[in-house]
Amino acid sequence: MNWTIEQLRAFVTAAEKGSFSAAGRAMGKAQSVVSTHIAMLEDSLGVELFNRSSRSPVLTDAGRALLPEARAVLRQSHRFDSCAIAQYSGDAVLLNIVVSHGVPFQGISEAMASLTEKYPFLSGSFHIVSLDSVWKQVSEGEAQIGIVGGHLPETKNNCEIVCLGQLRYCLVASRNSPLGQKKNVTVEDLAQYRHIVFNRSRAERYLLNSQYWEVNDVVAAMYWASLGIGWAVVPLGLAQRIARDESMKNLVILDMDNMSFVAHNIYLVWNNVFSRRDILEDLCRDLKIYYQQAFEQGNTMF
Protein backbone atom coordinates (compact mmCIF):
# COMPACT_ATOMS: atom_id res chain seq x y z
CA MET A 1 0.00 0.00 0.00
CA ASN A 2 1.26 3.44 -0.93
CA TRP A 3 -1.21 5.93 0.55
CA THR A 4 -0.24 9.43 1.74
CA ILE A 5 -1.19 11.68 4.62
CA GLU A 6 -2.80 14.11 2.17
CA GLN A 7 -5.03 11.32 0.84
CA LEU A 8 -6.10 10.43 4.39
CA ARG A 9 -6.80 14.08 5.11
CA ALA A 10 -9.03 14.30 2.00
CA PHE A 11 -10.88 11.14 3.07
CA VAL A 12 -11.50 12.33 6.63
CA THR A 13 -12.48 15.86 5.57
CA ALA A 14 -14.93 14.57 2.94
CA ALA A 15 -16.51 12.23 5.48
CA GLU A 16 -16.88 15.05 8.02
CA LYS A 17 -18.10 17.71 5.57
CA GLY A 18 -20.47 15.42 3.65
CA SER A 19 -19.24 16.12 0.13
CA PHE A 20 -16.07 16.38 -1.95
CA SER A 21 -16.81 20.02 -2.81
CA ALA A 22 -17.23 20.99 0.85
CA ALA A 23 -14.01 19.13 1.66
CA GLY A 24 -12.24 21.06 -1.09
CA ARG A 25 -13.40 24.36 0.37
CA ALA A 26 -12.26 23.32 3.85
CA MET A 27 -8.85 22.22 2.56
CA GLY A 28 -8.42 25.11 0.15
CA LYS A 29 -8.28 22.76 -2.84
CA ALA A 30 -10.36 22.13 -5.95
CA GLN A 31 -13.03 19.44 -5.76
CA SER A 32 -11.24 17.50 -8.46
CA VAL A 33 -8.07 17.36 -6.34
CA VAL A 34 -10.02 15.96 -3.38
CA SER A 35 -11.74 13.40 -5.63
CA THR A 36 -8.39 12.34 -7.06
CA HIS A 37 -6.84 11.96 -3.60
CA ILE A 38 -9.72 9.76 -2.46
CA ALA A 39 -9.72 7.68 -5.66
CA MET A 40 -5.97 7.06 -5.32
CA LEU A 41 -6.46 6.09 -1.66
CA GLU A 42 -9.18 3.62 -2.64
CA ASP A 43 -6.91 2.13 -5.32
CA SER A 44 -4.09 1.79 -2.82
CA LEU A 45 -6.30 0.16 -0.18
CA GLY A 46 -8.23 -1.99 -2.62
CA VAL A 47 -11.63 -0.94 -1.17
CA GLU A 48 -14.30 1.65 -1.91
CA LEU A 49 -14.58 4.24 0.84
CA PHE A 50 -17.61 6.08 -0.52
CA ASN A 51 -20.74 5.03 -2.37
CA ARG A 52 -21.09 7.61 -5.15
CA SER A 53 -24.46 6.47 -6.52
CA SER A 54 -26.40 9.19 -4.70
CA ARG A 55 -26.11 12.95 -4.96
CA SER A 56 -23.80 13.12 -1.98
CA PRO A 57 -21.10 10.51 -1.28
CA VAL A 58 -21.99 8.06 1.49
CA LEU A 59 -19.46 6.07 3.48
CA THR A 60 -19.36 2.37 2.70
CA ASP A 61 -18.95 -0.25 5.42
CA ALA A 62 -15.22 -0.19 4.72
CA GLY A 63 -15.19 3.59 4.87
CA ARG A 64 -16.93 3.63 8.24
CA ALA A 65 -14.48 1.03 9.59
CA LEU A 66 -11.40 2.90 8.34
CA LEU A 67 -12.49 6.44 9.26
CA PRO A 68 -11.51 6.29 12.97
CA GLU A 69 -8.19 4.68 12.01
CA ALA A 70 -7.53 7.47 9.51
CA ARG A 71 -8.28 10.06 12.17
CA ALA A 72 -5.87 8.35 14.54
CA VAL A 73 -3.10 8.40 11.90
CA LEU A 74 -3.74 12.11 11.25
CA ARG A 75 -3.57 12.88 14.98
CA GLN A 76 -0.29 11.01 15.22
CA SER A 77 0.99 12.85 12.15
CA HIS A 78 0.03 16.17 13.73
CA ARG A 79 1.82 15.17 16.92
CA PHE A 80 4.92 14.23 14.92
CA ASP A 81 4.84 17.59 13.09
CA SER A 82 4.42 19.47 16.37
CA CYS A 83 7.38 17.69 17.92
CA ALA A 84 9.50 18.35 14.84
CA ILE A 85 8.62 22.05 14.83
CA ALA A 86 9.41 22.33 18.52
CA GLN A 87 12.77 20.63 17.98
CA TYR A 88 13.57 22.89 15.03
CA SER A 89 12.56 26.26 16.47
CA GLY A 90 12.87 25.74 20.19
CA ASP A 91 9.56 26.86 21.67
CA ALA A 92 7.48 27.51 18.52
CA VAL A 93 4.06 26.11 19.43
CA LEU A 94 0.53 26.89 18.28
CA LEU A 95 -1.73 26.68 21.33
CA ASN A 96 -5.51 27.03 21.06
CA ILE A 97 -7.34 27.42 24.39
CA VAL A 98 -11.09 27.42 24.99
CA VAL A 99 -12.79 28.45 28.25
CA SER A 100 -16.41 27.84 29.21
CA HIS A 101 -18.74 30.76 29.89
CA GLY A 102 -18.90 31.77 33.52
CA VAL A 103 -15.25 30.99 34.32
CA PRO A 104 -13.46 34.29 35.10
CA PHE A 105 -10.56 34.70 32.71
CA GLN A 106 -8.37 37.00 34.82
CA GLY A 107 -6.38 34.17 36.40
CA ILE A 108 -6.10 32.38 33.06
CA SER A 109 -4.83 35.56 31.43
CA GLU A 110 -2.18 36.01 34.13
CA ALA A 111 -1.05 32.41 33.67
CA MET A 112 -0.84 32.96 29.91
CA ALA A 113 1.25 36.10 30.46
CA SER A 114 3.71 33.95 32.43
CA LEU A 115 3.72 31.30 29.69
CA THR A 116 4.36 33.76 26.85
CA GLU A 117 7.29 35.21 28.78
CA LYS A 118 8.82 31.76 29.27
CA TYR A 119 7.98 30.57 25.72
CA PRO A 120 8.47 33.63 23.46
CA PHE A 121 7.47 31.75 20.29
CA LEU A 122 4.16 30.57 21.74
CA SER A 123 1.10 31.73 19.76
CA GLY A 124 -2.46 30.63 19.12
CA SER A 125 -5.99 31.57 20.16
CA PHE A 126 -8.10 32.09 23.29
CA HIS A 127 -11.88 31.77 22.97
CA ILE A 128 -14.74 31.81 25.50
CA VAL A 129 -17.36 29.29 24.37
CA SER A 130 -20.12 27.06 25.74
CA LEU A 131 -19.27 24.13 28.01
CA ASP A 132 -20.33 21.64 25.34
CA SER A 133 -18.15 23.41 22.78
CA VAL A 134 -15.10 23.16 25.08
CA TRP A 135 -15.45 19.37 25.22
CA LYS A 136 -16.14 19.12 21.48
CA GLN A 137 -13.19 21.26 20.42
CA VAL A 138 -10.70 19.63 22.79
CA SER A 139 -11.81 16.05 22.08
CA GLU A 140 -11.66 16.66 18.32
CA GLY A 141 -8.30 18.42 18.46
CA GLU A 142 -9.53 21.87 17.37
CA ALA A 143 -8.19 23.16 20.70
CA GLN A 144 -5.41 21.64 22.76
CA ILE A 145 -6.55 22.92 26.15
CA GLY A 146 -9.89 23.78 27.75
CA ILE A 147 -10.92 25.18 31.13
CA VAL A 148 -14.40 24.46 32.49
CA GLY A 149 -16.29 25.12 35.70
CA GLY A 150 -19.07 23.33 37.56
CA HIS A 151 -19.90 19.66 37.72
CA LEU A 152 -17.50 17.27 36.00
CA PRO A 153 -19.18 15.90 32.87
CA GLU A 154 -18.48 12.53 31.33
CA THR A 155 -14.91 12.47 30.04
CA LYS A 156 -14.70 12.46 26.25
CA ASN A 157 -12.45 10.40 24.02
CA ASN A 158 -8.92 11.78 23.61
CA CYS A 159 -9.31 13.98 26.73
CA GLU A 160 -7.50 14.06 30.04
CA ILE A 161 -8.54 16.21 32.99
CA VAL A 162 -7.30 17.59 36.30
CA CYS A 163 -9.01 19.71 38.97
CA LEU A 164 -7.34 23.12 39.38
CA GLY A 165 -9.23 24.32 42.43
CA GLN A 166 -12.53 25.91 43.37
CA LEU A 167 -14.44 29.15 42.93
CA ARG A 168 -17.14 30.49 45.25
CA TYR A 169 -20.40 31.49 43.58
CA CYS A 170 -23.20 33.73 44.80
CA LEU A 171 -26.64 35.04 43.86
CA VAL A 172 -26.99 38.58 42.49
CA ALA A 173 -29.95 40.80 41.66
CA SER A 174 -30.84 44.48 41.43
CA ARG A 175 -30.72 46.48 44.63
CA ASN A 176 -34.08 47.97 43.65
CA SER A 177 -35.81 44.67 42.99
CA PRO A 178 -37.97 42.84 45.55
CA LEU A 179 -35.21 40.22 45.87
CA GLY A 180 -32.53 42.86 46.41
CA GLN A 181 -34.49 44.48 49.20
CA LYS A 182 -34.94 41.27 51.20
CA LYS A 183 -32.56 40.56 54.07
CA ASN A 184 -32.58 36.85 53.31
CA VAL A 185 -34.03 35.14 50.25
CA THR A 186 -35.42 31.63 49.95
CA VAL A 187 -35.93 29.23 47.08
CA GLU A 188 -39.61 30.20 47.13
CA ASP A 189 -38.59 33.85 46.68
CA LEU A 190 -36.35 33.01 43.72
CA ALA A 191 -39.11 30.99 42.07
CA GLN A 192 -41.18 34.14 41.70
CA TYR A 193 -38.65 35.94 39.53
CA ARG A 194 -36.81 35.50 36.24
CA HIS A 195 -33.60 33.45 36.20
CA ILE A 196 -30.59 34.47 34.06
CA VAL A 197 -28.69 31.33 33.01
CA PHE A 198 -25.58 30.53 30.97
CA ASN A 199 -26.70 27.23 29.47
CA ARG A 200 -30.41 26.44 29.60
CA SER A 201 -30.05 22.77 28.64
CA ARG A 202 -27.62 22.12 31.51
CA ALA A 203 -29.43 24.41 33.99
CA GLU A 204 -32.87 23.06 33.15
CA ARG A 205 -33.16 20.95 36.29
CA TYR A 206 -32.33 24.00 38.41
CA LEU A 207 -34.87 26.35 36.80
CA LEU A 208 -37.47 27.31 39.36
CA ASN A 209 -40.07 28.57 36.88
CA SER A 210 -40.59 28.97 33.16
CA GLN A 211 -39.23 32.53 33.09
CA TYR A 212 -35.55 32.81 32.20
CA TRP A 213 -33.07 34.54 29.93
CA GLU A 214 -30.10 32.64 28.54
CA VAL A 215 -26.88 34.64 28.11
CA ASN A 216 -23.33 33.55 27.26
CA ASP A 217 -21.30 36.09 29.20
CA VAL A 218 -20.98 36.39 32.97
CA VAL A 219 -20.58 40.19 32.94
CA ALA A 220 -23.69 40.51 30.77
CA ALA A 221 -25.57 38.35 33.29
CA MET A 222 -24.53 40.67 36.13
CA TYR A 223 -25.44 43.79 34.14
CA TRP A 224 -28.88 42.39 33.36
CA ALA A 225 -29.32 41.49 37.01
CA SER A 226 -28.36 45.04 38.03
CA LEU A 227 -31.10 46.36 35.73
CA GLY A 228 -33.70 44.20 37.46
CA ILE A 229 -34.24 41.78 34.56
CA GLY A 230 -33.70 38.80 36.84
CA TRP A 231 -31.30 37.09 39.25
CA ALA A 232 -28.16 35.12 38.40
CA VAL A 233 -25.55 32.81 39.91
CA VAL A 234 -22.06 34.25 39.31
CA PRO A 235 -18.51 34.01 40.74
CA LEU A 236 -18.40 35.76 44.12
CA GLY A 237 -15.11 37.60 43.65
CA LEU A 238 -16.07 38.86 40.22
CA ALA A 239 -19.42 40.09 41.57
CA GLN A 240 -17.62 41.90 44.41
CA ARG A 241 -15.30 43.63 41.96
CA ILE A 242 -17.89 44.43 39.30
CA ALA A 243 -20.30 45.85 41.90
CA ARG A 244 -17.79 48.65 42.51
CA ASP A 245 -18.19 49.84 38.91
CA GLU A 246 -20.46 52.87 38.52
CA SER A 247 -22.51 51.15 35.79
CA MET A 248 -23.19 48.27 38.21
CA LYS A 249 -24.00 50.33 41.29
CA ASN A 250 -27.40 48.63 41.64
CA LEU A 251 -25.91 45.11 41.68
CA VAL A 252 -26.28 43.46 45.08
CA ILE A 253 -25.16 40.06 46.38
CA LEU A 254 -28.12 38.27 47.89
CA ASP A 255 -28.03 36.73 51.33
CA MET A 256 -29.24 33.13 51.16
CA ASP A 257 -28.20 30.77 53.94
CA ASN A 258 -28.32 27.52 52.00
CA MET A 259 -26.99 28.67 48.63
CA SER A 260 -24.78 31.74 48.86
CA PHE A 261 -21.06 31.16 48.38
CA VAL A 262 -21.47 27.69 46.89
CA ALA A 263 -18.10 26.39 45.62
CA HIS A 264 -17.72 24.96 42.11
CA ASN A 265 -14.69 23.06 40.86
CA ILE A 266 -12.57 24.40 38.00
CA TYR A 267 -11.06 21.80 35.65
CA LEU A 268 -8.26 21.84 33.11
CA VAL A 269 -8.89 19.46 30.20
CA TRP A 270 -6.49 18.73 27.36
CA ASN A 271 -6.25 16.62 24.23
CA ASN A 272 -3.97 13.69 24.98
CA VAL A 273 -2.09 14.05 21.68
CA PHE A 274 -0.79 17.48 22.73
CA SER A 275 2.95 16.84 22.80
CA ARG A 276 4.23 19.84 24.77
CA ARG A 277 3.74 18.52 28.29
CA ASP A 278 6.18 21.11 29.63
CA ILE A 279 3.79 23.91 28.59
CA LEU A 280 0.83 21.97 29.97
CA GLU A 281 2.54 21.40 33.33
CA ASP A 282 3.57 25.06 33.64
CA LEU A 283 0.03 26.26 32.88
CA CYS A 284 -1.51 23.73 35.26
CA ARG A 285 0.87 24.68 38.08
CA ASP A 286 0.27 28.44 37.69
CA LEU A 287 -3.52 28.02 37.57
CA LYS A 288 -3.57 25.75 40.62
CA ILE A 289 -1.62 28.35 42.60
CA TYR A 290 -3.89 31.13 41.39
CA TYR A 291 -7.19 29.37 42.18
CA GLN A 292 -5.92 28.24 45.59
CA GLN A 293 -4.96 31.80 46.49
CA ALA A 294 -8.24 33.15 45.10
CA PHE A 295 -10.28 30.69 47.16
CA GLU A 296 -8.34 31.42 50.35
CA GLN A 297 -8.82 35.17 49.81
CA GLY A 298 -12.53 34.85 49.14
CA ASN A 299 -12.08 35.20 45.35
CA THR A 300 -11.19 38.89 45.71
CA MET A 301 -8.46 38.34 43.10
CA PHE A 302 -11.09 38.15 40.34
HELIX and SHEET records of a PDB file:
HELIX    1   1 ILE A    5  LYS A   17  1                                  13    
HELIX    2   2 PHE A   20  MET A   27  1                                   8    
HELIX    3   3 GLN A   31  LEU A   45  1                                  15    
HELIX    4   4 ASP A   61  SER A   89  1                                  29    
HELIX    5   5 GLN A  106  LYS A  118  1                                  13    
HELIX    6   6 LEU A  131  SER A  139  1                                   9    
HELIX    7   7 VAL A  187  LEU A  190  1                                   4    
HELIX    8   8 ARG A  200  ALA A  203  1                                   4    
HELIX    9   9 GLU A  204  TYR A  206  5                                   3    
HELIX   10  10 VAL A  218  SER A  226  1                                   9    
HELIX   11  11 LEU A  236  ILE A  242  1                                   7    
HELIX   12  12 GLU A  246  MET A  248  5                                   3    
HELIX   13  13 ARG A  277  GLU A  296  1                                  20    
SHEET    1   A 2 PHE A  50  ASN A  51  0                                        
SHEET    2   A 2 VAL A  58  LEU A  59 -1                                        
SHEET    1   B 8 LEU A 122  VAL A 129  0                                        
SHEET    2   B 8 VAL A  93  SER A 100  1                                        
SHEET    3   B 8 ILE A 145  GLY A 149  1                                        
SHEET    4   B 8 VAL A 262  ASN A 271 -1                                        
SHEET    5   B 8 CYS A 159  SER A 174 -1                                        
SHEET    6   B 8 TRP A 231  PRO A 235 -1                                        
SHEET    7   B 8 HIS A 195  VAL A 197  1                                        
SHEET    8   B 8 TYR A 212  GLU A 214  1                                        
SHEET    1   C 6 LEU A 122  VAL A 129  0                                        
SHEET    2   C 6 VAL A  93  SER A 100  1                                        
SHEET    3   C 6 ILE A 145  GLY A 149  1                                        
SHEET    4   C 6 VAL A 262  ASN A 271 -1                                        
SHEET    5   C 6 CYS A 159  SER A 174 -1                                        
SHEET    6   C 6 LEU A 251  ILE A 253 -1                                        
END                                                                             
